[in-house]
Amino acid sequence: MLLLLAAPSRVSVAQDLAAQRARRVDSLFSRFDSTASPGLAVAVVREGRVLLSKGYGLASLEQRVPITSSTVFDVASVSKQFTGLAVAMLVAQGKVGLRDDIRRYIPELRDQGRTITIDHLLHHTSGLRDWAATLAIAGWRFDDVISFDQILWMAFRQATLNFAPGEQYSYSNTEYNLLAEMVARVTGQSFRAWTDEHIFGPLGMTRTHFRDDHTQVIPQRAFSYARASDGSYHLATDNLTALGSSSLFSTADDLAKWVMNFDHATVGGDSAMALMRTRGVLNDGSVIPYAFGVFHGEHRGLPTISHDGSWASFRSLVVDFPLQHCGVVVLANTGSIDVTRAAYAVADIVLGKELAPLAAPGPAAQAVEVAPDILETYVGLYRLGPGWYVRIRREGTELKTRATREPEYPMTPRSDSEFWVEGYHSTMVFNRGSPGDTTYLTYRGKRYPKLAESEPLTPAQLAAFAGQYDSDELQTSYGVEVRDSSLVMQHPRYGAVTLTRLWRDEFAGSPWFMNVQFLRDEAGRVVGLAMTAGDRSRNNRFDKRR
């Protein structure tokens, strides 16, 4: 009798606690229900049960349709973990091997003289360029129709690599597109059909699929919106079919079922699910946090497995806390929502005291005085990578740093050689050596020498860069001419872009991707250029035709 009397009390306490947590989650996102704005869907699972599943804001601003937990979103790169599981399942079945050369399955890829394995593709260590940045260089805009076949076309034509396979980690969507194509060729089914039959169907993810037709009508889908500087929203265009790396459409309810699979391994089994968590290893033995479409991380002392997504103003995050058997899903239809911050705020509410306490801010490091003559030795230009330079200047007794296309930040001295830059959340350390020696800057563990300043270019030197530059690989051309003592590049899709000299023969342009390094032959004649778009698409070669 005592047990019977106590049971309702325990249930009541648990229900009250769940209700309190639900109200706290509601309070995080209540602003989206009070205004006509895009919003987000949230799901929380724990111990195999859905604790919360709800929507906030509007799926369609035009029709004033509210977001619910069954609203369909483009979840972008969250897609990769399903591709990772598909490959892990084929490995577990003995149909493919992690050390297999991808050209064994996709011989259309150019022979780079180095083996690119399935393992390289899974862990973003192949050196293959990312299609997004590379197609931008080729003239594609992100509101164009970008098909899976076009992405494969770019991958098949790639003539050089960003780096030797296994040498570095560099996130590249192209690798997961190739994995999707490999799954299709090995299984004899389309990637969409295979994942429907072997992953989504068995998990009961009835509203989830890889979209392989950008014109497909998807019931109850959310549309995405970009926010302008005046606060207004504009419809974002989503015409992408990037199977494997992106283009997965799903709901918070369905992804809750997926998160529970991390514990139950209903699909894939223990072997494939364990393999899916395997981190990559570089050639030098370094272990990276990326596994089969998921990142290993931690939040307030607890290990996490997660991946986010970003495309056409859609934002998504799925995070699993494996030791707590708890997961959070956040899907948003505007880029102005920080889904990572939202997901971990929800996790803080759900996990509560299981999390390590938030670290109290320690005392700020005491700034020291550094003699102006020492500061002056640090002033100058440092090259951190293609198109990425840092200029250090002195203003009285203070140093300031400005990186390419970034604001200028003050540098706080902690010693006569170490400086804290709040804008970078990092230190910069200088090594002067002996008088007359090269000054080095150490930033995030890497060392960069101070560069000798370039002399201004004469009109004749500028004119030597003018001409037409063609890429057979990307099937596109850029024209370069001199206007008002400046170099200007022209492309049919981008118009005229003024180039700003960075150092010697390296220039930057206004589009986000454009870093231009002019190339010379042994006689010093300009014979081409290499265009780089950030870290993911390096040294795309263009030959000077005239």
C-alpha positions as CSV (number, residue, x, y, z in Angstrom):
1,M,0.0,0.0,0.0
2,L,2.9,2.4,0.8
3,L,4.3,1.7,-2.6
4,L,1.0,2.4,-4.3
5,L,0.7,5.6,-2.5
6,A,4.2,6.7,-3.3
7,A,4.1,5.9,-7.0
8,P,1.7,8.8,-8.0
9,S,3.9,11.1,-6.0
10,R,7.0,10.1,-8.0
11,V,5.2,10.4,-11.3
12,S,3.8,13.8,-10.3
13,V,7.3,15.1,-9.4
14,A,8.7,13.9,-12.7
15,Q,5.8,15.5,-14.6
16,D,6.3,18.7,-12.8
17,L,10.0,18.7,-13.6
18,A,9.3,18.0,-17.2
19,A,6.8,20.8,-17.3
20,Q,9.2,23.2,-15.7
21,R,11.9,22.4,-18.3
22,A,9.4,22.8,-21.1
23,R,8.4,26.2,-19.9
24,R,12.1,27.2,-19.7
25,V,12.7,26.1,-23.2
26,D,9.6,28.0,-24.4
27,S,11.0,31.1,-22.7
28,L,14.2,30.8,-24.8
29,F,12.2,31.1,-28.1
30,S,9.1,32.9,-27.1
31,R,10.1,36.0,-29.2
32,F,9.6,34.0,-32.4
33,D,5.9,33.5,-31.5
34,S,5.3,37.1,-30.7
35,T,6.3,38.5,-34.1
36,A,5.8,37.5,-37.7
37,S,9.3,36.0,-38.3
38,P,11.0,32.8,-39.3
39,G,11.9,30.6,-36.4
40,L,12.9,27.1,-35.4
41,A,11.9,23.6,-34.5
42,V,13.3,21.9,-31.4
43,A,13.3,18.2,-30.2
44,V,14.9,16.7,-27.1
45,V,15.3,13.0,-26.5
46,R,16.6,11.1,-23.4
47,E,16.8,7.5,-22.5
48,G,14.9,6.5,-25.7
49,R,12.0,8.9,-25.1
50,V,11.1,12.3,-26.6
51,L,11.0,14.8,-23.9
52,L,10.1,17.8,-26.0
53,S,9.2,18.4,-29.6
54,K,7.9,21.8,-30.7
55,G,8.1,24.6,-33.2
56,Y,8.4,28.4,-32.9
57,G,7.9,31.1,-35.5
58,L,6.7,30.8,-39.1
59,A,7.5,28.2,-41.8
60,S,6.1,30.6,-44.4
61,L,6.0,34.3,-43.9
62,E,3.8,34.7,-47.0
63,Q,1.1,32.3,-45.8
64,R,1.7,32.8,-42.1
65,V,2.1,29.0,-41.6
66,P,3.5,28.2,-38.1
67,I,6.5,25.9,-37.6
68,T,5.8,22.6,-35.9
69,S,7.9,19.7,-35.0
70,S,6.7,18.0,-38.2
71,T,7.7,20.9,-40.5
72,V,10.3,19.8,-43.1
73,F,13.6,21.7,-43.3
74,D,16.6,21.5,-45.5
75,V,19.1,20.3,-42.9
76,A,22.2,21.0,-45.1
77,S,25.4,19.3,-43.8
78,V,23.6,17.4,-41.1
79,S,23.2,15.1,-44.1
80,K,26.8,13.9,-43.9
81,Q,26.2,11.6,-40.9
82,F,23.7,9.6,-42.9
83,T,26.1,9.2,-45.7
84,G,28.7,8.2,-43.1
85,L,26.4,5.5,-41.7
86,A,25.7,4.3,-45.3
87,V,29.4,3.8,-45.9
88,A,29.9,2.2,-42.5
89,M,27.1,-0.3,-43.2
90,L,28.7,-1.2,-46.6
91,V,32.1,-1.7,-44.8
92,A,30.5,-3.8,-42.1
93,Q,28.9,-5.9,-44.9
94,G,32.3,-6.4,-46.6
95,K,31.2,-4.6,-49.8
96,V,33.8,-1.8,-49.6
97,G,37.0,-1.2,-47.6
98,L,38.1,1.9,-45.9
99,R,41.5,1.7,-47.7
100,D,40.0,1.2,-51.1
101,D,41.0,3.7,-53.8
102,I,37.9,5.7,-54.6
103,R,38.8,5.3,-58.3
104,R,38.1,1.6,-58.0
105,Y,34.4,2.6,-57.9
106,I,34.5,6.0,-59.7
107,P,37.2,5.7,-62.4
108,E,36.1,9.0,-64.0
109,L,38.1,10.8,-61.3
110,R,41.5,12.0,-62.6
111,D,44.5,10.0,-61.5
112,Q,46.3,12.4,-59.2
113,G,49.3,10.2,-58.9
114,R,48.3,9.6,-55.3
115,T,45.8,7.2,-53.8
116,I,42.6,8.8,-52.4
117,T,40.9,6.3,-50.1
118,I,37.3,6.1,-48.9
119,D,38.8,6.8,-45.4
120,H,40.3,10.0,-46.8
121,L,36.9,11.1,-48.1
122,L,35.1,10.3,-44.9
123,H,37.4,12.4,-42.8
124,H,38.0,15.3,-45.1
125,T,41.7,14.5,-45.6
126,S,41.7,13.8,-49.4
127,G,42.8,17.2,-50.6
128,L,39.9,17.4,-53.1
129,R,38.5,20.9,-53.5
130,D,35.2,21.8,-52.1
131,W,32.6,22.3,-54.8
132,A,31.0,25.3,-53.2
133,A,34.1,27.5,-53.4
134,T,35.3,26.0,-56.7
135,L,32.1,26.4,-58.6
136,A,32.0,30.0,-57.3
137,I,35.4,30.6,-58.9
138,A,34.0,29.0,-62.1
139,G,31.1,31.5,-62.1
140,W,28.3,29.8,-60.4
141,R,26.1,31.8,-57.9
142,F,24.6,30.1,-54.9
143,D,21.1,31.0,-56.1
144,D,21.7,29.1,-59.4
145,V,20.4,25.6,-60.0
146,I,23.4,23.5,-58.8
147,S,22.8,19.8,-59.6
148,F,24.5,16.7,-58.5
149,D,25.8,16.0,-62.0
150,Q,27.4,19.5,-62.1
151,I,29.2,18.8,-58.8
152,L,30.4,15.5,-60.1
153,W,31.5,17.2,-63.3
154,M,33.7,19.6,-61.3
155,A,35.1,16.7,-59.2
156,F,36.0,14.6,-62.2
157,R,37.9,17.5,-63.9
158,Q,40.0,18.4,-60.8
159,A,43.6,18.4,-62.0
160,T,45.4,19.1,-58.8
161,L,44.8,18.6,-55.0
162,N,44.8,21.2,-52.2
163,F,47.4,18.9,-50.4
164,A,48.6,15.3,-50.5
165,P,46.0,12.9,-49.2
166,G,46.1,12.3,-45.4
167,E,48.4,15.3,-44.9
168,Q,45.8,17.8,-43.6
169,Y,42.2,18.1,-42.6
170,S,40.2,20.5,-44.7
171,Y,36.4,20.2,-44.8
172,S,35.2,19.5,-48.4
173,N,31.6,18.8,-49.4
174,T,32.8,17.2,-52.6
175,E,34.1,14.2,-50.7
176,Y,30.7,13.3,-49.4
177,N,29.1,13.7,-52.9
178,L,31.6,11.2,-54.2
179,L,30.7,8.8,-51.3
180,A,27.0,9.1,-52.2
181,E,27.9,8.2,-55.8
182,M,30.0,5.3,-54.6
183,V,27.1,4.0,-52.5
184,A,24.8,4.1,-55.6
185,R,27.3,2.3,-57.8
186,V,28.1,-0.4,-55.2
187,T,24.4,-1.1,-54.4
188,G,22.9,-0.6,-57.8
189,Q,20.3,1.7,-56.3
190,S,20.0,5.5,-56.4
191,F,21.4,7.1,-53.2
192,R,18.0,8.3,-52.4
193,A,16.3,4.9,-52.8
194,W,19.0,3.1,-50.9
195,T,18.9,5.5,-47.9
196,D,15.0,5.4,-47.9
197,E,15.1,1.6,-47.8
198,H,17.9,1.0,-45.4
199,I,18.0,4.0,-43.1
200,F,14.9,6.2,-43.1
201,G,12.3,3.5,-43.6
202,P,13.5,1.2,-40.8
203,L,13.8,4.2,-38.4
204,G,10.3,5.4,-39.2
205,M,11.6,8.7,-40.5
206,T,8.7,9.0,-42.9
207,R,9.1,12.7,-43.6
208,T,12.9,12.4,-44.4
209,H,14.6,12.0,-47.8
210,F,17.5,13.2,-49.9
211,R,16.1,15.6,-52.4
212,D,17.3,14.7,-55.9
213,D,15.0,17.0,-57.8
214,H,15.0,20.7,-56.8
215,T,11.5,21.1,-58.3
216,Q,10.0,18.5,-56.1
217,V,6.9,19.6,-54.1
218,I,7.5,18.8,-50.4
219,P,4.4,19.0,-48.2
220,Q,4.7,21.0,-45.0
221,R,8.2,22.3,-45.9
222,A,9.7,25.5,-44.4
223,F,11.0,28.2,-46.7
224,S,14.1,30.0,-45.6
225,Y,14.7,33.7,-45.2
226,A,17.7,36.0,-45.2
227,R,17.6,39.0,-43.0
228,A,18.7,42.4,-44.5
229,S,20.5,45.1,-42.6
230,D,17.2,47.0,-42.1
231,G,15.7,44.0,-40.3
232,S,13.4,42.9,-43.1
233,Y,13.4,39.3,-44.4
234,H,13.9,38.2,-48.0
235,L,13.2,34.7,-49.4
236,A,16.3,32.7,-50.0
237,T,16.7,30.5,-53.0
238,D,17.4,26.8,-52.6
239,N,18.0,25.0,-55.9
240,L,20.7,22.6,-54.7
241,T,20.9,18.8,-55.1
242,A,24.1,17.9,-53.4
243,L,23.5,14.3,-52.5
244,G,25.6,13.0,-49.6
245,S,27.0,16.3,-48.5
246,S,23.7,18.2,-48.2
247,S,20.1,18.3,-49.6
248,L,18.6,16.2,-46.8
249,F,15.0,17.3,-46.0
250,S,13.8,16.2,-42.5
251,T,11.9,17.2,-39.4
252,A,12.6,17.6,-35.8
253,D,10.4,14.6,-35.0
254,D,12.3,12.4,-37.5
255,L,15.7,13.5,-36.4
256,A,14.7,12.7,-32.8
257,K,14.3,9.1,-34.0
258,W,17.7,9.3,-35.5
259,V,19.4,10.6,-32.4
260,M,17.9,7.6,-30.4
261,N,19.7,5.3,-32.9
262,F,23.0,6.4,-31.5
263,D,22.0,4.4,-28.4
264,H,19.9,1.6,-29.8
265,A,21.7,1.0,-33.2
266,T,18.4,-0.2,-34.7
267,V,19.8,0.7,-38.1
268,G,23.4,-0.2,-38.8
269,G,23.9,-2.4,-35.8
270,D,26.6,-2.0,-33.2
271,S,29.4,-2.6,-35.6
272,A,28.5,0.1,-38.1
273,M,27.5,2.6,-35.5
274,A,30.8,2.1,-33.7
275,L,32.7,2.5,-36.9
276,M,30.7,5.7,-37.6
277,R,32.2,7.3,-34.5
278,T,35.8,6.5,-35.6
279,R,38.0,9.6,-35.8
280,G,40.4,10.3,-38.6
281,V,44.1,10.0,-38.4
282,L,46.5,12.1,-40.4
283,N,49.7,10.8,-42.0
284,D,51.8,12.1,-39.1
285,G,49.6,10.1,-36.6
286,S,47.6,13.1,-35.4
287,V,44.0,12.3,-34.5
288,I,41.4,14.7,-35.7
289,P,37.9,15.2,-34.2
290,Y,36.0,14.4,-37.4
291,A,34.5,10.9,-37.8
292,F,32.0,9.6,-40.4
293,G,30.0,12.8,-40.8
294,V,30.1,13.8,-37.1
295,F,32.4,15.9,-34.9
296,H,33.6,14.7,-31.5
297,G,33.6,17.5,-29.0
298,E,32.6,18.4,-25.5
299,H,30.2,20.8,-23.7
300,R,30.7,21.7,-20.1
301,G,32.7,18.6,-19.3
302,L,30.5,16.1,-21.2
303,P,31.5,14.5,-24.5
304,T,29.4,15.2,-27.5
305,I,28.9,14.0,-31.1
306,S,27.4,16.6,-33.4
307,H,27.2,18.2,-36.8
308,D,25.7,21.5,-37.9
309,G,24.4,22.6,-41.3
310,S,24.2,25.8,-43.2
311,W,22.7,26.5,-46.7
312,A,20.4,29.1,-48.3
313,S,19.6,30.6,-44.8
314,F,18.7,27.2,-43.3
315,R,20.6,26.4,-40.2
316,S,20.6,23.1,-38.3
317,L,22.4,21.3,-35.5
318,V,22.1,17.7,-34.1
319,V,24.0,17.0,-30.9
320,D,24.2,13.8,-29.0
321,F,25.5,13.4,-25.4
322,P,26.4,9.7,-25.5
323,L,27.1,9.2,-21.8
324,Q,23.8,10.8,-20.9
325,H,21.8,9.1,-23.7
326,C,20.5,12.6,-24.5
327,G,20.2,14.5,-27.8
328,V,19.0,17.9,-29.0
329,V,17.8,18.8,-32.5
330,V,17.5,22.4,-33.6
331,L,16.3,23.4,-37.1
332,A,15.9,27.0,-38.2
333,N,14.8,28.7,-41.4
334,T,16.8,31.9,-41.1
335,G,20.5,32.4,-40.8
336,S,20.0,35.0,-38.1
337,I,19.4,32.3,-35.6
338,D,22.5,30.8,-33.9
339,V,21.4,27.1,-33.8
340,T,24.6,26.1,-31.9
341,R,23.9,28.5,-29.1
342,A,20.2,27.5,-29.1
343,A,20.9,23.8,-28.9
344,Y,23.4,24.1,-26.0
345,A,21.1,26.4,-24.2
346,V,18.4,23.7,-24.4
347,A,20.9,21.1,-23.3
348,D,21.8,23.2,-20.3
349,I,18.2,23.2,-19.2
350,V,17.7,19.4,-19.8
351,L,21.0,18.2,-18.3
352,G,21.2,20.7,-15.4
353,K,23.5,19.6,-12.6
354,E,25.0,16.8,-14.7
355,L,27.0,19.6,-16.5
356,A,30.2,21.0,-15.1
357,P,29.6,24.5,-13.6
358,L,30.2,27.4,-15.9
359,A,33.8,28.6,-15.4
360,A,33.9,31.9,-13.5
361,P,35.8,34.6,-15.5
362,G,39.3,34.8,-14.1
363,P,41.1,38.0,-13.5
364,A,42.2,39.8,-16.6
365,A,45.9,39.4,-17.4
366,Q,47.8,42.5,-16.2
367,A,49.0,44.5,-19.2
368,V,52.7,45.3,-19.1
369,E,54.6,48.2,-20.6
370,V,56.8,47.5,-23.6
371,A,59.3,50.0,-24.9
372,P,58.4,51.7,-28.2
373,D,61.6,50.6,-29.8
374,I,60.8,47.0,-29.1
375,L,57.2,47.5,-30.4
376,E,58.6,49.0,-33.6
377,T,60.5,45.8,-34.4
378,Y,57.2,44.0,-34.6
379,V,55.6,46.4,-37.1
380,G,55.1,45.0,-40.5
381,L,53.4,42.4,-42.7
382,Y,53.1,38.7,-42.1
383,R,51.6,36.1,-44.4
384,L,49.5,33.4,-42.7
385,G,48.3,31.7,-45.9
386,P,47.0,32.4,-49.4
387,G,45.2,35.7,-49.4
388,W,45.5,35.9,-45.6
389,Y,47.8,38.6,-44.3
390,V,48.2,40.3,-41.0
391,R,49.6,43.9,-40.8
392,I,50.9,45.0,-37.4
393,R,51.2,48.8,-36.8
394,R,52.2,50.9,-33.9
395,E,50.1,53.8,-32.5
396,G,52.1,55.4,-29.8
397,T,52.7,52.8,-27.1
398,E,50.1,50.4,-28.5
399,L,50.2,47.8,-31.3
400,K,47.2,47.0,-33.5
401,T,46.6,44.1,-35.9
402,R,44.5,44.0,-39.0
403,A,44.0,40.8,-41.0
404,T,42.8,40.7,-44.6
405,R,39.2,41.7,-44.9
406,E,38.8,42.0,-41.1
407,P,38.6,44.9,-38.6
408,E,41.6,46.2,-36.8
409,Y,42.0,45.1,-33.2
410,P,44.2,46.4,-30.3
411,M,46.9,44.1,-28.9
412,T,47.4,43.9,-25.2
413,P,51.0,43.1,-24.1
414,R,51.4,40.3,-21.5
415,S,55.2,40.5,-21.9
416,D,57.6,42.2,-24.2
417,S,56.9,39.5,-26.8
418,E,53.4,38.1,-26.1
419,F,50.2,40.0,-26.9
420,W,46.6,39.1,-26.3
421,V,44.1,39.9,-29.1
422,E,40.6,39.8,-27.8
423,G,39.2,40.0,-31.3
424,Y,40.9,36.7,-32.2
425,H,40.5,35.2,-28.7
426,S,44.2,34.2,-29.0
427,T,47.7,35.4,-28.3
428,M,50.3,36.5,-30.8
429,V,53.9,35.9,-29.9
430,F,56.9,37.6,-31.5
431,N,60.4,36.3,-31.7
432,R,63.0,39.0,-32.5
433,G,66.2,37.0,-32.3
434,S,69.4,38.9,-32.7
435,P,69.5,42.4,-34.2
436,G,69.1,42.1,-37.9
437,D,67.5,38.7,-37.7
438,T,64.1,38.0,-39.2
439,T,61.2,38.7,-36.8
440,Y,58.7,35.8,-36.5
441,L,55.1,35.9,-35.5
442,T,53.7,32.7,-33.8
443,Y,49.9,32.5,-34.1
444,R,47.8,29.4,-33.1
445,G,50.9,27.2,-32.9
446,K,52.4,28.2,-36.3
447,R,55.3,30.5,-37.1
448,Y,55.3,33.1,-39.8
449,P,58.3,35.4,-40.8
450,K,57.9,39.2,-41.3
451,L,57.9,40.0,-44.9
452,A,60.0,42.6,-46.7
453,E,57.6,45.3,-48.0
454,S,56.9,45.3,-51.7
455,E,57.9,48.2,-53.8
456,P,55.1,50.1,-55.6
457,L,54.3,48.7,-59.1
458,T,55.2,50.9,-62.0
459,P,52.7,51.4,-64.9
460,A,54.7,48.9,-67.0
461,Q,54.7,46.3,-64.2
462,L,50.9,46.7,-63.9
463,A,50.4,46.4,-67.6
464,A,52.3,43.0,-67.6
465,F,49.4,41.5,-65.7
466,A,46.8,42.5,-68.2
467,G,45.3,39.8,-70.5
468,Q,42.8,37.0,-70.7
469,Y,43.2,34.0,-68.3
470,D,41.5,30.7,-69.1
471,S,40.8,27.6,-67.0
472,D,40.3,24.4,-69.0
473,E,39.5,22.6,-65.8
474,L,36.7,25.0,-64.8
475,Q,35.7,26.0,-68.4
476,T,35.7,29.7,-67.6
477,S,37.8,32.9,-68.2
478,Y,38.7,36.1,-66.5
479,G,39.9,39.3,-68.1
480,V,42.5,41.5,-66.4
481,E,43.1,45.1,-67.4
482,V,44.5,48.3,-65.9
483,R,42.1,51.1,-64.9
484,D,43.2,54.3,-63.1
485,S,46.4,52.7,-61.9
486,S,44.6,49.6,-60.5
487,L,44.1,46.1,-61.8
488,V,40.5,45.1,-62.6
489,M,39.3,41.5,-63.2
490,Q,36.2,40.9,-65.2
491,H,33.9,37.9,-65.4
492,P,30.4,37.7,-67.0
493,R,28.8,36.6,-63.8
494,Y,30.6,39.1,-61.5
495,G,31.2,42.1,-63.6
496,A,34.3,44.2,-62.8
497,V,36.2,43.5,-59.6
498,T,39.0,45.8,-58.5
499,L,42.1,43.9,-57.2
500,T,44.0,45.1,-54.1
501,R,47.6,44.3,-53.9
502,L,48.5,42.2,-50.8
503,W,52.2,41.4,-51.4
504,R,54.4,41.1,-54.5
505,D,52.2,39.3,-57.1
506,E,49.3,38.4,-54.8
507,F,46.1,40.4,-54.9
508,A,42.7,40.3,-53.2
509,G,39.3,41.1,-54.8
510,S,35.9,42.1,-53.4
511,P,34.0,38.8,-53.8
512,W,34.5,36.6,-50.8
513,F,36.4,33.9,-52.8
514,M,38.8,35.9,-54.7
515,N,42.5,35.7,-53.9
516,V,44.7,35.9,-57.0
517,Q,48.4,34.9,-57.2
518,F,49.9,35.8,-60.6
519,L,52.4,33.2,-61.9
520,R,55.6,33.8,-63.7
521,D,58.0,31.7,-65.8
522,E,61.7,31.4,-65.3
523,A,62.2,34.6,-67.3
524,G,59.8,36.5,-65.0
525,R,57.0,36.8,-67.6
526,V,53.4,36.6,-66.3
527,V,52.1,33.3,-67.7
528,G,49.0,32.6,-65.5
529,L,47.3,33.0,-62.2
530,A,46.2,30.8,-59.3
531,M,42.9,31.6,-57.7
532,T,42.1,30.5,-54.1
533,A,38.8,30.6,-52.2
534,G,39.7,30.3,-48.5
535,D,41.1,27.0,-47.3
536,R,38.8,24.7,-49.2
537,S,39.7,25.5,-52.8
538,R,43.3,26.4,-53.4
539,N,45.4,27.3,-56.4
540,N,42.9,26.9,-59.2
541,R,45.1,27.4,-62.3
542,F,44.3,29.8,-65.1
543,D,46.7,30.2,-68.1
544,K,47.3,33.5,-69.7
545,R,46.2,33.3,-73.4
546,R,47.0,36.8,-74.5
